[in-house]
Amino acid sequence: MTDHGQGDADQSRPPAVHRPDEVVDPAGVGAGGAGDPGGVPGLDIGALIGSGGLDLGALMEQASQLQEQLAEAQARAEEEAAATLVTGAAGGRAVEIDVTGSMEFVAVRIDPSAVDASDVEMLQDLVLAALHDAMEKVADVQEAMLAQGPPLPDLPDLGGLLG
């Protein structure tokens, strides 16, 4: 055997043997060959990207367009949430709190009959209960929007990249 500058340890190692169906990258990069310990044996990169090769520029352009479309869909969903108004109430509507689906508190209304200087704690409890009611309604609105989902863009053709 010839020493290729690897020292005596390589002289005792037999030459690499490959299965007939195994794709071997002669440079030892990416094909799972002897020089690629982390590679996948039998991986055919050419079959994965097609005969025309992988057009990274086109793939990046498609990814950029998809990202743009998703950002637009998210902005539309946020606008819809901001336009949705819910009212939380307590004490037979003696206390009401208005809040948008985007968690912006808009108004608090307290019926004068709910105000008793000798029982401030009751009014505090009513305000807190109305706040909790409003938050439950906002959560319901957000859950409904998620279930319905924002309009997702059409996914671009990836040129057979994924199968």
QUIVENSUL-V425744 format. One record per residue. N is the residue number from 1. RES is the residue in one small letter. SS is DSSP state (A for helix, B for strand, O for the rest). PSI is psi in radians with two decimals (* if undefined). OMEGA is omega in degrees with one decimal (999 if undefined). Layout:
[[N/RES/SS/PSI/OMEGA] [N/RES/SS/PSI/OMEGA]]
This chain:
[[1/m/O/2.67/-179.2] [2/t/O/2.39/177.9] [3/d/O/2.12/-179.6] [4/h/O/0.63/179.2] [5/g/O/0.26/-178.4] [6/q/O/-0.14/-179.7] [7/g/O/-3.08/-175.7] [8/d/A/-0.42/-175.7] [9/a/A/-0.61/-178.7] [10/d/A/-0.39/-178.1] [11/q/A/-0.45/-178.2] [12/s/O/-0.17/-179.0] [13/r/O/2.30/179.0] [14/p/O/2.79/178.8] [15/p/O/2.66/-179.5] [16/a/O/2.40/178.0] [17/v/O/2.34/-178.3] [18/h/O/2.58/174.9] [19/r/O/2.66/-180.0] [20/p/O/-0.53/-178.1] [21/d/O/0.00/-178.2] [22/e/O/2.29/177.2] [23/v/O/2.22/-177.3] [24/v/O/2.22/175.8] [25/d/O/1.98/-176.3] [26/p/O/-0.49/179.0] [27/a/O/-0.16/179.3] [28/g/O/0.45/-177.4] [29/v/O/2.06/167.5] [30/g/O/-0.09/-176.0] [31/a/O/0.03/179.6] [32/g/O/0.29/179.7] [33/g/O/-3.06/-175.9] [34/a/O/-0.53/-179.1] [35/g/O/0.09/-177.3] [36/d/O/1.42/-176.7] [37/p/O/-0.42/-179.5] [38/g/O/0.02/-176.6] [39/g/O/3.07/179.4] [40/v/O/2.02/179.0] [41/p/O/2.35/177.4] [42/g/O/0.06/-179.4] [43/l/O/2.16/179.6] [44/d/O/1.70/-177.3] [45/i/A/-0.70/-179.7] [46/g/A/-0.71/179.1] [47/a/A/-0.53/-178.5] [48/l/A/-0.74/-175.5] [49/i/A/-0.10/177.3] [50/g/O/2.97/-175.0] [51/s/O/-0.43/-179.3] [52/g/O/-0.11/-177.9] [53/g/O/2.91/-178.7] [54/l/O/2.12/178.4] [55/d/O/1.60/-176.8] [56/l/A/-0.58/178.5] [57/g/A/-0.80/179.3] [58/a/A/-0.69/178.8] [59/l/A/-0.73/178.7] [60/m/A/-0.68/178.2] [61/e/A/-0.75/178.1] [62/q/A/-0.72/178.8] [63/a/A/-0.70/179.2] [64/s/A/-0.74/178.1] [65/q/A/-0.73/179.2] [66/l/A/-0.75/178.7] [67/q/A/-0.72/178.5] [68/e/A/-0.78/-179.9] [69/q/A/-0.68/178.1] [70/l/A/-0.68/178.1] [71/a/A/-0.70/177.6] [72/e/A/-0.73/178.9] [73/a/A/-0.71/179.1] [74/q/A/-0.71/179.1] [75/a/A/-0.71/177.4] [76/r/A/-0.72/179.7] [77/a/A/-0.69/178.9] [78/e/A/-0.67/177.5] [79/e/A/-0.73/178.7] [80/e/A/-0.72/178.2] [81/a/A/-0.73/-179.4] [82/a/A/-0.52/-179.6] [83/a/A/-0.18/-179.3] [84/t/O/2.20/-179.0] [85/l/B/2.27/176.1] [86/v/B/2.72/-180.0] [87/t/B/2.16/173.4] [88/g/B/2.47/-176.5] [89/a/B/2.75/176.3] [90/a/B/2.78/177.2] [91/g/O/0.72/-179.3] [92/g/O/0.62/-179.7] [93/r/O/0.35/175.3] [94/a/O/-0.49/175.4] [95/v/B/2.26/178.3] [96/e/B/2.47/177.9] [97/i/B/2.19/177.4] [98/d/B/2.35/179.1] [99/v/B/2.53/178.0] [100/t/B/2.90/177.3] [101/g/O/-0.26/177.0] [102/s/O/0.35/173.2] [103/m/O/0.50/174.8] [104/e/O/2.09/179.7] [105/f/B/2.21/-171.4] [106/v/B/-0.73/-175.5] [107/a/B/2.68/172.1] [108/v/B/2.22/177.8] [109/r/B/2.29/178.8] [110/i/B/2.13/177.0] [111/d/O/2.31/-179.0] [112/p/A/-0.47/179.6] [113/s/A/-0.31/179.7] [114/a/A/-0.15/-177.5] [115/v/O/2.01/177.7] [116/d/O/1.96/-176.0] [117/a/O/-0.46/-179.4] [118/s/O/-0.12/-179.1] [119/d/O/1.04/-179.9] [120/v/A/-0.60/-179.1] [121/e/A/-0.64/178.2] [122/m/A/-0.75/178.7] [123/l/A/-0.72/177.6] [124/q/A/-0.75/178.7] [125/d/A/-0.69/179.0] [126/l/A/-0.74/178.4] [127/v/A/-0.78/179.5] [128/l/A/-0.73/178.6] [129/a/A/-0.70/177.8] [130/a/A/-0.67/177.6] [131/l/A/-0.79/178.1] [132/h/A/-0.71/178.7] [133/d/A/-0.76/178.8] [134/a/A/-0.74/-179.0] [135/m/A/-0.65/175.8] [136/e/A/-0.72/179.7] [137/k/A/-0.67/176.6] [138/v/A/-0.76/178.7] [139/a/A/-0.69/178.0] [140/d/A/-0.73/178.8] [141/v/A/-0.81/-179.1] [142/q/A/-0.70/178.4] [143/e/A/-0.72/178.5] [144/a/A/-0.68/178.8] [145/m/A/-0.67/178.0] [146/l/A/-0.72/-179.4] [147/a/A/-0.70/178.7] [148/q/A/-0.58/177.0] [149/g/O/2.55/174.4] [150/p/O/2.68/178.2] [151/p/O/1.98/-179.3] [152/l/O/2.56/179.4] [153/p/O/2.81/173.8] [154/d/O/2.34/178.1] [155/l/O/2.38/-179.1] [156/p/O/2.79/174.8] [157/d/O/2.15/-178.5] [158/l/O/0.32/175.1] [159/g/O/0.57/178.1] [160/g/O/0.21/-177.0] [161/l/O/-0.65/-175.3] [162/l/O/0.24/175.4] [163/g/O/*/999]]
